[in-house]
């Protein structure tokens, strides 16, 4: 039986750049989701439970947002305090949620 794909916007905008959201099985790769920055894509496996799907979608969006705020490459990650990381993360979520209201409404809905 085919899994019904969750319905939500299939792109996330950063204001100056957009990422396409592609719902595709990632079982062969052993992944739930992944971002390809060079292609501007976020791939997510729709075969997860709805709760896990939303968590994975938010997780992958956070990768995009942290990259946007200069924290994308683990090898170049500066040492930072909890307060700094919390501030960057909350600012990132506010910016991305404001630019992608319908997508964030889906993520935080109680369905």
Secondary structure, DSSP 8 states (H G I E B T S, - for coil): -------S-SEEE-SS-EEEEEE---GGGT-SEEEETTTTEEEE-TTS-HHHHHHHHHHHHHHHHHHHTT---GGG-----HHHHHHHHHHHHHHHHHH-HHHHHHHT---
